[in-house]
Amino acid sequence: MEFTDDATSWLQDRDAHAHQDEDEAETSPPQSPLLERKAQAKAPPVSQSARVDFFAESKPQTIEEFREFWLTATGLDAIGPRGRVPPRGIVGADVMVLVVDPEANDSETLLSGPQGRFLERILKAIGTAPDRVYFGSALPRHTPMADTTAMAAGGLDSVLHHHITLAKPRQVLAFGAKLTPFIAQDASAAETSLHKINYNSALPPLFAGEGLDSLIETPPLKARFWRRWIDWSADT
């Protein structure tokens, strides 16, 4: 091993290699347009998800109709209606809690496991009573490794926006970086960090934080979440 501050060319003379590259560039014939097109064609095209209008047949007009739609509509996931977890809570809640998907063991109640119990402590800390909260998810069932960017682009972002509109919360508390494609206004915003998300101005004030599972497992994230919440609340 050699430990020095300066880079060392061990295999060949650097200047000689530079001259060789220059000579090759001068003697090499220009590439034909046909070959250039063939070279460009080697890169596979970026796949685009076909956007679906999930409300084509009938758009829910009440939160009760949306709940029925959520549990029965075809195409919301690859499995089908069976086993989906419904949202819960009151219309016009002080806070709408939004997560990417239900917990692994949720069946009839959304956020019924460890994440839900941790969320109860968060709500208590921010001074919100459980009966003044609406709980919802962007996906109807637990979906590990979900490609939320493709799902949102496929039309599920419109479903979530309509869900929020019908729930009529005073503010939204969103947990999870994978929610970004669902609530960002455009694709470029989906690439930004979660707490700087540019959410749709038609939606109520939205605070975006890390996923509940990450907050549970990483104590420093809890402290950062709390500091950001205090700052955001002061400006809302």
LOFI-171374 format. One record per residue: x negated, y, z of N, C-alpha, C in turn; residue number from 1. Coordinates in Angstrom, 1 decimal. Example, Ala and Ser with C-alpha at 12.3 -4.5 7.8 and 13.67 -1.06 7.14 Angstrom:
<rs>
{r {-13.2 -5.7 7.8} {-12.3 -4.5 7.8} {-13.2 -3.3 7.8} 1}
{r {-12.8 -2.2 7.1} {-13.7 -1.1 7.1} {-12.9 0.0 7.9} 2}
</rs>
This chain:
<rs>
{r {-0.8 -1.2 0.0} {0.0 0.0 0.0} {-0.9 1.2 0.0} 1}
{r {-0.4 2.3 -0.6} {-1.1 3.5 -0.7} {-0.1 4.6 -0.2} 2}
{r {-0.6 5.4 0.8} {0.3 6.5 1.3} {-0.4 7.8 1.1} 3}
{r {0.1 8.5 0.1} {-0.5 9.8 -0.2} {0.7 10.8 -0.5} 4}
{r {0.4 12.1 -0.5} {1.4 13.1 -0.8} {1.6 13.3 -2.3} 5}
{r {0.6 12.9 -3.1} {0.7 13.1 -4.5} {1.0 11.8 -5.2} 6}
{r {1.8 11.9 -6.3} {2.1 10.7 -7.1} {0.9 10.2 -7.9} 7}
{r {0.8 8.9 -8.0} {-0.4 8.3 -8.6} {0.1 7.4 -9.8} 8}
{r {-0.5 7.6 -10.9} {-0.2 6.7 -12.1} {-1.1 5.5 -12.0} 9}
{r {-0.6 4.4 -11.6} {-1.4 3.2 -11.5} {-1.6 2.4 -12.8} 10}
{r {-0.6 2.4 -13.7} {-0.6 1.5 -14.8} {-1.2 2.0 -16.1} 11}
{r {-1.1 3.3 -16.3} {-1.6 3.8 -17.5} {-1.9 5.3 -17.4} 12}
{r {-2.6 5.8 -18.3} {-3.0 7.3 -18.3} {-1.8 8.1 -18.7} 13}
{r {-1.4 9.0 -17.8} {-0.2 9.8 -18.0} {-0.2 10.7 -19.3} 14}
{r {-1.4 11.3 -19.5} {-1.5 12.2 -20.7} {-1.5 11.4 -21.9} 15}
{r {-2.1 10.2 -21.9} {-2.1 9.4 -23.1} {-0.7 8.9 -23.5} 16}
{r {0.1 8.6 -22.4} {1.4 8.2 -22.6} {2.3 9.3 -23.2} 17}
{r {2.0 10.5 -22.8} {2.8 11.7 -23.3} {2.5 11.9 -24.8} 18}
{r {1.2 11.7 -25.1} {0.8 11.9 -26.5} {1.4 10.8 -27.4} 19}
{r {1.5 9.6 -26.8} {2.1 8.5 -27.6} {3.6 8.8 -27.9} 20}
{r {4.3 9.3 -26.9} {5.7 9.6 -27.0} {5.9 10.7 -28.1} 21}
{r {5.0 11.7 -28.1} {5.1 12.7 -29.1} {4.8 12.2 -30.5} 22}
{r {3.8 11.3 -30.7} {3.5 10.7 -32.0} {4.7 9.9 -32.5} 23}
{r {5.3 9.1 -31.6} {6.4 8.3 -32.0} {7.6 9.2 -32.4} 24}
{r {7.8 10.3 -31.7} {8.9 11.2 -32.0} {8.7 11.8 -33.4} 25}
{r {7.4 12.1 -33.8} {7.2 12.7 -35.0} {7.3 11.7 -36.2} 26}
{r {6.9 10.5 -36.0} {6.9 9.5 -37.0} {8.3 8.7 -37.2} 27}
{r {9.1 8.8 -36.1} {10.4 8.1 -36.2} {11.3 8.8 -37.1} 28}
{r {12.0 8.0 -38.0} {12.9 8.6 -38.9} {14.2 9.1 -38.2} 29}
{r {14.8 10.1 -38.6} {16.1 10.6 -37.9} {17.2 9.5 -38.0} 30}
{r {17.9 9.4 -37.0} {19.0 8.4 -36.9} {20.2 8.9 -37.8} 31}
{r {20.7 7.9 -38.5} {21.8 8.3 -39.4} {23.1 8.5 -38.6} 32}
{r {24.0 9.3 -39.1} {25.3 9.5 -38.4} {26.0 8.2 -38.0} 33}
{r {25.9 7.3 -39.0} {26.6 6.0 -38.7} {26.1 5.3 -37.5} 34}
{r {24.7 5.3 -37.4} {24.1 4.6 -36.2} {24.4 5.4 -35.0} 35}
{r {24.5 6.7 -35.0} {24.8 7.5 -33.9} {26.2 7.2 -33.4} 36}
{r {27.2 7.0 -34.4} {28.5 6.7 -34.0} {28.6 5.3 -33.4} 37}
{r {27.8 4.3 -33.9} {27.8 3.0 -33.3} {27.2 3.0 -31.9} 38}
{r {26.2 3.8 -31.7} {25.6 3.9 -30.3} {26.6 4.5 -29.3} 39}
{r {27.4 5.5 -29.8} {28.4 6.1 -28.9} {29.5 5.1 -28.6} 40}
{r {29.8 4.2 -29.6} {30.9 3.3 -29.4} {30.6 2.2 -28.4} 41}
{r {29.3 2.1 -28.0} {29.0 1.0 -27.1} {29.6 1.3 -25.7} 42}
{r {29.7 2.6 -25.3} {30.3 2.9 -24.0} {31.8 2.6 -24.1} 43}
{r {32.3 1.8 -23.1} {33.7 1.5 -23.1} {34.5 2.7 -22.8} 44}
{r {35.7 2.8 -23.4} {36.6 4.0 -23.1} {37.1 3.9 -21.7} 45}
{r {37.4 5.1 -21.1} {37.9 5.1 -19.8} {39.4 4.7 -19.9} 46}
{r {39.8 3.8 -19.1} {41.1 3.3 -19.1} {42.1 4.3 -18.5} 47}
{r {43.2 4.4 -19.1} {44.3 5.3 -18.7} {45.5 4.6 -18.3} 48}
{r {46.0 4.8 -17.0} {47.2 4.2 -16.6} {48.4 4.8 -17.2} 49}
{r {49.3 3.9 -17.7} {50.6 4.4 -18.3} {51.4 5.0 -17.2} 50}
{r {51.9 6.2 -17.4} {52.7 6.8 -16.3} {54.1 6.4 -16.4} 51}
{r {54.7 6.1 -15.3} {56.1 5.5 -15.2} {57.0 6.5 -14.5} 52}
{r {58.2 6.7 -15.0} {59.2 7.5 -14.3} {60.0 6.5 -13.5} 53}
{r {59.6 6.4 -12.2} {60.3 5.4 -11.3} {61.8 5.9 -11.0} 54}
{r {62.1 7.1 -11.3} {63.4 7.6 -11.0} {64.3 7.7 -12.3} 55}
{r {63.9 7.0 -13.3} {64.6 7.1 -14.6} {66.0 6.7 -14.5} 56}
{r {66.3 5.7 -13.7} {67.7 5.2 -13.6} {68.5 6.1 -12.7} 57}
{r {68.0 6.4 -11.5} {68.8 7.2 -10.6} {67.8 7.8 -9.5} 58}
{r {67.8 9.1 -9.4} {66.9 9.7 -8.4} {67.6 9.9 -7.1} 59}
{r {67.0 9.4 -6.0} {67.6 9.5 -4.7} {67.8 10.9 -4.3} 60}
{r {69.0 11.2 -3.8} {69.4 12.6 -3.3} {69.4 12.7 -1.8} 61}
{r {69.3 11.7 -1.1} {69.2 11.7 0.4} {68.1 10.8 0.8} 62}
{r {67.7 10.9 2.1} {66.6 10.1 2.6} {67.1 8.7 2.7} 63}
{r {68.4 8.5 3.0} {69.0 7.1 3.0} {68.9 6.4 1.6} 64}
{r {69.2 7.2 0.6} {69.1 6.6 -0.8} {67.6 6.4 -1.1} 65}
{r {66.7 7.2 -0.6} {65.3 6.9 -0.9} {64.9 5.7 -0.2} 66}
{r {65.3 5.5 1.0} {64.9 4.2 1.8} {65.4 3.0 1.0} 67}
{r {66.6 3.0 0.5} {67.1 1.9 -0.3} {66.3 1.7 -1.6} 68}
{r {66.0 2.8 -2.2} {65.1 2.8 -3.4} {63.7 2.2 -3.1} 69}
{r {63.2 2.6 -2.0} {61.8 2.1 -1.5} {61.8 0.6 -1.3} 70}
{r {62.9 0.1 -0.8} {63.0 -1.3 -0.5} {63.4 -2.2 -1.7} 71}
{r {64.0 -1.6 -2.7} {64.6 -2.5 -3.8} {64.0 -2.2 -5.2} 72}
{r {63.5 -1.0 -5.4} {63.1 -0.7 -6.8} {62.0 -1.6 -7.3} 73}
{r {62.1 -1.9 -8.6} {61.1 -2.7 -9.2} {59.9 -1.9 -9.7} 74}
{r {58.7 -2.4 -9.7} {57.6 -1.7 -10.2} {56.8 -0.9 -9.2} 75}
{r {57.3 -0.7 -8.0} {56.5 0.0 -7.0} {55.2 -0.7 -6.6} 76}
{r {55.2 -2.0 -6.7} {54.0 -2.8 -6.4} {54.0 -4.0 -7.3} 77}
{r {52.9 -4.8 -7.3} {52.8 -5.9 -8.1} {53.6 -7.1 -7.6} 78}
{r {54.0 -7.1 -6.3} {54.6 -8.3 -5.7} {56.1 -8.3 -5.9} 79}
{r {56.7 -7.1 -5.7} {58.1 -7.0 -5.7} {58.7 -6.5 -4.4} 80}
{r {60.0 -6.4 -4.3} {60.7 -5.8 -3.2} {60.4 -6.6 -1.8} 81}
{r {60.3 -7.9 -1.9} {60.3 -8.6 -0.7} {59.0 -8.3 0.2} 82}
{r {59.2 -8.0 1.5} {58.1 -7.7 2.4} {57.7 -6.3 2.4} 83}
{r {58.4 -5.4 1.8} {58.1 -3.9 1.9} {58.5 -3.4 3.2} 84}
{r {57.7 -2.4 3.6} {58.0 -1.7 5.0} {58.6 -0.4 4.8} 85}
{r {59.8 -0.1 5.3} {60.4 1.2 5.1} {59.8 2.3 5.9} 86}
{r {60.1 3.5 5.5} {59.7 4.7 6.3} {60.7 4.8 7.5} 87}
{r {60.4 5.6 8.5} {61.3 5.8 9.6} {61.2 7.2 10.2} 88}
{r {62.2 7.6 10.9} {62.2 8.9 11.5} {63.4 9.8 11.0} 89}
{r {63.3 11.0 11.5} {64.5 12.0 11.3} {64.1 12.9 10.1} 90}
{r {65.2 13.4 9.5} {65.0 14.4 8.5} {64.8 15.8 9.2} 91}
{r {63.9 16.6 8.7} {63.6 17.9 9.3} {62.7 17.7 10.5} 92}
{r {61.9 16.7 10.6} {61.0 16.5 11.7} {59.9 17.6 11.8} 93}
{r {59.4 17.7 13.0} {58.3 18.7 13.2} {57.1 18.3 12.4} 94}
{r {56.9 17.0 12.4} {55.7 16.5 11.7} {56.1 15.2 10.9} 95}
{r {55.6 15.2 9.6} {55.7 13.9 8.8} {54.3 13.3 8.8} 96}
{r {54.2 12.2 9.4} {52.9 11.4 9.4} {52.9 10.6 8.1} 97}
{r {51.8 10.8 7.4} {51.6 10.1 6.1} {50.4 9.2 6.1} 98}
{r {50.5 8.0 5.8} {49.4 7.1 5.6} {49.4 6.4 4.2} 99}
{r {48.3 5.8 3.9} {48.2 5.2 2.6} {49.1 4.0 2.4} 100}
{r {49.1 3.1 3.4} {49.9 1.9 3.4} {50.2 1.4 4.8} 101}
{r {51.2 0.6 4.9} {51.5 0.0 6.3} {50.3 -0.8 6.8} 102}
{r {50.3 -1.0 8.1} {49.3 -1.9 8.8} {49.5 -3.3 8.3} 103}
{r {48.5 -4.1 8.5} {48.5 -5.5 8.0} {49.6 -6.3 8.5} 104}
{r {50.0 -6.1 9.8} {51.0 -6.9 10.4} {52.4 -6.2 10.5} 105}
{r {52.5 -5.1 9.9} {53.8 -4.4 9.9} {54.8 -5.2 9.1} 106}
{r {56.0 -5.3 9.6} {57.1 -6.0 8.8} {58.3 -5.1 8.7} 107}
{r {59.0 -4.9 9.8} {60.2 -4.0 9.7} {59.9 -2.6 10.2} 108}
{r {58.8 -2.4 10.9} {58.5 -1.1 11.5} {57.1 -0.6 11.0} 109}
{r {57.1 0.5 10.4} {55.8 1.1 9.9} {55.0 1.6 11.1} 110}
{r {53.7 1.3 11.0} {52.7 1.6 12.0} {53.1 1.0 13.4} 111}
{r {53.3 -0.3 13.4} {53.7 -1.0 14.6} {52.5 -1.6 15.4} 112}
{r {51.3 -1.5 14.8} {50.1 -2.1 15.4} {49.1 -1.2 16.1} 113}
{r {47.9 -1.5 16.1} {46.8 -0.6 16.8} {46.8 0.8 16.2} 114}
{r {46.9 1.0 14.9} {46.9 2.3 14.4} {48.1 3.1 14.9} 115}
{r {49.2 2.5 15.0} {50.4 3.2 15.5} {50.3 3.6 16.9} 116}
{r {49.7 2.7 17.8} {49.5 3.1 19.2} {48.4 4.2 19.3} 117}
{r {47.4 4.2 18.5} {46.4 5.3 18.5} {47.1 6.6 18.0} 118}
{r {48.0 6.5 17.0} {48.7 7.6 16.5} {49.6 8.2 17.6} 119}
{r {50.2 7.4 18.5} {51.0 7.9 19.5} {50.2 8.9 20.5} 120}
{r {48.9 8.5 20.7} {48.1 9.3 21.5} {47.7 10.6 20.9} 121}
{r {47.5 10.6 19.5} {47.3 11.8 18.8} {48.5 12.7 18.9} 122}
{r {49.6 12.2 18.6} {50.9 13.0 18.7} {51.1 13.6 20.1} 123}
{r {50.8 12.9 21.1} {50.9 13.4 22.4} {49.9 14.5 22.7} 124}
{r {48.7 14.4 22.1} {47.6 15.4 22.3} {48.0 16.7 21.6} 125}
{r {48.7 16.6 20.4} {49.0 17.8 19.7} {50.4 18.4 20.1} 126}
{r {51.0 17.7 21.1} {52.2 18.2 21.7} {53.5 17.9 20.8} 127}
{r {53.5 16.8 20.2} {54.7 16.5 19.3} {55.4 15.2 19.9} 128}
{r {56.6 15.3 20.2} {57.4 14.2 20.7} {57.6 13.1 19.6} 129}
{r {57.5 11.8 20.0} {57.7 10.8 19.0} {59.0 10.9 18.2} 130}
{r {60.1 11.4 18.9} {61.4 11.4 18.2} {61.5 12.6 17.3} 131}
{r {60.4 13.4 17.2} {60.4 14.6 16.3} {59.4 14.3 15.2} 132}
{r {59.2 13.1 14.9} {58.2 12.7 13.8} {58.8 11.8 12.8} 133}
{r {58.5 12.0 11.5} {58.9 11.1 10.5} {57.6 10.4 10.0} 134}
{r {57.7 9.1 9.8} {56.6 8.2 9.4} {56.8 7.7 8.0} 135}
{r {55.8 7.9 7.1} {55.9 7.4 5.8} {54.6 7.0 5.2} 136}
{r {54.6 6.3 4.1} {53.4 5.8 3.5} {53.5 6.0 2.0} 137}
{r {52.3 6.1 1.4} {52.3 6.2 -0.1} {52.5 4.9 -0.8} 138}
{r {52.2 3.8 -0.2} {52.5 2.5 -0.8} {53.5 1.7 0.1} 139}
{r {54.3 0.8 -0.5} {55.3 0.2 0.2} {54.9 -1.0 1.1} 140}
{r {53.7 -1.5 0.9} {53.2 -2.6 1.6} {51.7 -2.5 1.9} 141}
{r {51.2 -3.3 2.8} {49.8 -3.3 3.1} {49.0 -3.7 1.8} 142}
{r {48.1 -2.9 1.4} {47.4 -3.1 0.1} {45.9 -2.8 0.3} 143}
{r {45.2 -3.8 0.7} {43.7 -3.6 0.9} {43.1 -3.3 -0.5} 144}
{r {42.1 -2.5 -0.5} {41.3 -2.1 -1.7} {42.2 -1.6 -2.8} 145}
{r {43.2 -0.9 -2.4} {44.1 -0.3 -3.4} {43.4 0.8 -4.3} 146}
{r {43.6 0.7 -5.6} {43.1 1.7 -6.5} {44.2 2.8 -6.5} 147}
{r {44.1 3.7 -5.5} {45.1 4.7 -5.4} {45.0 5.8 -6.5} 148}
{r {43.9 6.0 -7.0} {43.8 6.9 -8.1} {44.6 6.5 -9.3} 149}
{r {44.5 5.2 -9.7} {45.3 4.7 -10.8} {46.8 4.6 -10.4} 150}
{r {47.1 4.3 -9.2} {48.5 4.2 -8.8} {49.2 5.5 -8.8} 151}
{r {48.5 6.5 -8.3} {49.0 7.9 -8.3} {49.2 8.4 -9.7} 152}
{r {48.2 8.1 -10.6} {48.3 8.5 -12.0} {49.4 7.8 -12.7} 153}
{r {49.8 6.6 -12.2} {50.8 5.8 -12.8} {52.2 6.3 -12.5} 154}
{r {52.3 7.3 -11.6} {53.7 7.8 -11.3} {54.0 7.8 -9.8} 155}
{r {53.3 7.1 -9.0} {53.6 7.0 -7.6} {53.4 8.3 -6.8} 156}
{r {52.6 9.2 -7.4} {52.5 10.5 -6.8} {53.8 11.3 -6.8} 157}
{r {54.5 11.2 -7.9} {55.8 11.9 -7.9} {56.8 11.2 -6.9} 158}
{r {56.7 9.9 -6.7} {57.6 9.3 -5.7} {57.3 9.8 -4.3} 159}
{r {56.0 10.0 -4.0} {55.6 10.5 -2.7} {56.1 12.0 -2.5} 160}
{r {55.9 12.8 -3.6} {56.3 14.2 -3.5} {57.8 14.3 -3.2} 161}
{r {58.6 13.4 -3.9} {60.0 13.5 -3.7} {60.4 13.0 -2.3} 162}
{r {59.7 12.0 -1.8} {59.9 11.5 -0.5} {59.7 12.7 0.5} 163}
{r {58.6 13.4 0.4} {58.4 14.5 1.3} {59.5 15.6 1.2} 164}
{r {59.9 15.8 0.0} {60.9 16.8 -0.2} {62.2 16.4 0.5} 165}
{r {62.6 15.2 0.4} {63.8 14.7 1.0} {63.7 14.6 2.5} 166}
{r {62.5 14.3 3.0} {62.3 14.3 4.5} {62.3 15.6 5.1} 167}
{r {61.9 16.7 4.4} {62.0 18.1 4.9} {61.3 18.3 6.2} 168}
{r {60.0 17.9 6.3} {59.3 18.1 7.6} {58.8 19.6 7.6} 169}
{r {58.5 20.0 8.8} {57.9 21.4 8.9} {56.5 21.4 8.5} 170}
{r {55.8 20.2 8.7} {54.4 20.1 8.3} {54.1 18.6 8.1} 171}
{r {53.0 18.3 7.3} {52.6 17.0 7.0} {51.2 16.7 7.6} 172}
{r {51.1 15.6 8.3} {49.8 15.1 8.8} {49.4 13.9 8.1} 173}
{r {48.4 14.0 7.2} {48.1 12.9 6.3} {46.8 12.3 6.8} 174}
{r {46.8 10.9 6.8} {45.6 10.2 7.3} {45.1 9.3 6.1} 175}
{r {43.8 9.5 5.8} {43.2 8.6 4.8} {42.7 9.3 3.5} 176}
{r {41.5 9.1 3.2} {40.9 9.7 2.0} {41.6 9.2 0.7} 177}
{r {42.1 8.0 0.7} {42.8 7.5 -0.5} {44.1 8.1 -0.8} 178}
{r {44.6 9.0 0.1} {45.8 9.7 -0.1} {45.6 10.9 -1.1} 179}
{r {44.3 11.3 -1.3} {44.0 12.5 -2.0} {44.6 12.5 -3.4} 180}
{r {44.5 11.4 -4.2} {45.1 11.4 -5.6} {46.6 11.6 -5.6} 181}
{r {47.3 11.2 -4.4} {48.8 11.4 -4.4} {49.2 12.8 -4.1} 182}
{r {48.4 13.6 -3.4} {48.8 14.9 -3.0} {48.0 16.0 -3.6} 183}
{r {47.0 15.7 -4.4} {46.2 16.7 -5.1} {47.0 17.2 -6.3} 184}
{r {46.8 18.5 -6.6} {47.5 19.0 -7.8} {47.0 18.5 -9.1} 185}
{r {45.7 18.2 -9.2} {45.1 17.8 -10.4} {44.0 16.8 -10.1} 186}
{r {43.5 16.2 -11.2} {42.4 15.1 -11.0} {41.2 15.7 -10.5} 187}
{r {40.8 17.0 -10.8} {39.6 17.5 -10.3} {39.7 17.7 -8.8} 188}
{r {40.9 18.1 -8.3} {41.1 18.2 -6.8} {40.9 16.9 -6.1} 189}
{r {41.3 15.8 -6.8} {41.2 14.5 -6.2} {39.7 14.1 -5.9} 190}
{r {38.8 14.8 -6.5} {37.4 14.5 -6.3} {36.8 15.2 -5.1} 191}
{r {37.5 16.2 -4.6} {37.0 17.0 -3.5} {37.1 16.3 -2.2} 192}
{r {36.5 16.8 -1.1} {36.6 16.1 0.2} {38.0 16.3 0.7} 193}
{r {38.4 15.4 1.5} {39.8 15.3 1.9} {40.3 16.6 2.6} 194}
{r {39.5 17.1 3.5} {40.0 18.3 4.2} {40.0 19.6 3.4} 195}
{r {39.5 19.5 2.2} {39.6 20.7 1.3} {40.6 20.5 0.2} 196}
{r {41.5 19.5 0.3} {42.4 19.2 -0.7} {43.3 20.3 -1.1} 197}
{r {43.6 20.5 -2.4} {44.4 21.6 -2.9} {45.8 21.0 -3.1} 198}
{r {46.6 20.9 -2.1} {47.9 20.2 -2.2} {48.9 21.1 -2.9} 199}
{r {50.0 20.5 -3.4} {51.0 21.1 -4.1} {51.7 22.2 -3.3} 200}
{r {51.7 23.4 -3.8} {52.2 24.6 -3.0} {53.7 24.4 -2.7} 201}
{r {54.4 23.5 -3.4} {55.8 23.3 -3.2} {56.0 22.5 -1.9} 202}
{r {55.0 21.8 -1.4} {55.1 20.9 -0.3} {54.9 21.8 1.0} 203}
{r {55.3 21.3 2.2} {55.1 22.0 3.4} {53.6 22.0 3.7} 204}
{r {53.2 22.8 4.7} {51.8 22.8 5.1} {51.3 21.4 5.4} 205}
{r {50.1 21.1 4.9} {49.6 19.8 5.0} {48.2 19.8 5.6} 206}
{r {48.0 18.9 6.7} {46.7 18.7 7.3} {46.2 17.3 6.9} 207}
{r {45.0 17.2 6.3} {44.5 15.9 5.9} {43.3 15.5 6.7} 208}
{r {43.4 14.3 7.2} {42.3 13.8 8.1} {41.8 12.4 7.6} 209}
{r {40.8 11.9 8.3} {40.3 10.6 8.0} {41.4 9.5 8.3} 210}
{r {41.2 8.3 7.8} {42.1 7.2 8.1} {42.2 6.9 9.6} 211}
{r {43.3 6.4 10.0} {43.5 6.1 11.4} {42.5 5.0 11.8} 212}
{r {42.2 4.0 10.9} {41.3 3.0 11.2} {39.9 3.5 11.4} 213}
{r {39.5 4.5 10.6} {38.2 5.1 10.8} {38.1 5.9 12.1} 214}
{r {39.2 6.6 12.4} {39.2 7.4 13.7} {39.0 6.5 14.9} 215}
{r {39.7 5.3 14.8} {39.6 4.4 15.9} {38.2 3.9 16.1} 216}
{r {37.5 3.6 15.0} {36.2 2.9 15.1} {35.1 3.9 15.2} 217}
{r {35.3 5.2 15.0} {34.1 6.1 14.9} {34.4 7.3 15.8} 218}
{r {33.9 7.3 17.1} {34.2 8.4 18.0} {33.9 9.8 17.5} 219}
{r {32.7 10.0 16.8} {32.4 11.3 16.3} {33.5 11.9 15.4} 220}
{r {34.2 11.0 14.7} {35.3 11.5 13.8} {36.5 12.0 14.6} 221}
{r {36.7 11.4 15.8} {37.8 11.9 16.6} {37.5 13.3 17.0} 222}
{r {36.3 13.6 17.5} {36.0 15.0 17.9} {36.1 16.0 16.7} 223}
{r {35.6 15.6 15.5} {35.7 16.4 14.4} {37.2 16.7 14.0} 224}
{r {38.0 15.6 14.1} {39.4 15.7 13.7} {40.1 16.7 14.7} 225}
{r {39.8 16.7 16.0} {40.4 17.6 16.9} {40.0 19.0 16.7} 226}
{r {38.7 19.2 16.4} {38.2 20.6 16.1} {38.9 21.2 14.9} 227}
{r {39.0 20.4 13.8} {39.6 20.8 12.6} {41.1 21.1 12.8} 228}
{r {41.8 20.2 13.6} {43.2 20.4 13.9} {43.4 21.7 14.6} 229}
{r {42.6 22.0 15.6} {42.7 23.3 16.3} {42.6 24.5 15.4} 230}
{r {41.6 24.4 14.5} {41.4 25.5 13.5} {42.5 25.7 12.6} 231}
{r {43.0 24.5 12.1} {44.1 24.5 11.1} {45.4 25.0 11.7} 232}
{r {45.7 24.6 12.9} {46.9 25.0 13.6} {46.9 26.5 13.9} 233}
{r {45.8 27.0 14.2} {45.7 28.4 14.5} {46.0 29.3 13.2} 234}
{r {45.8 28.7 12.0} {46.0 29.5 10.8} {47.3 29.1 10.2} 235}
{r {48.1 28.2 10.7} {49.3 27.8 10.1} {50.5 28.5 10.7} 236}
</rs>
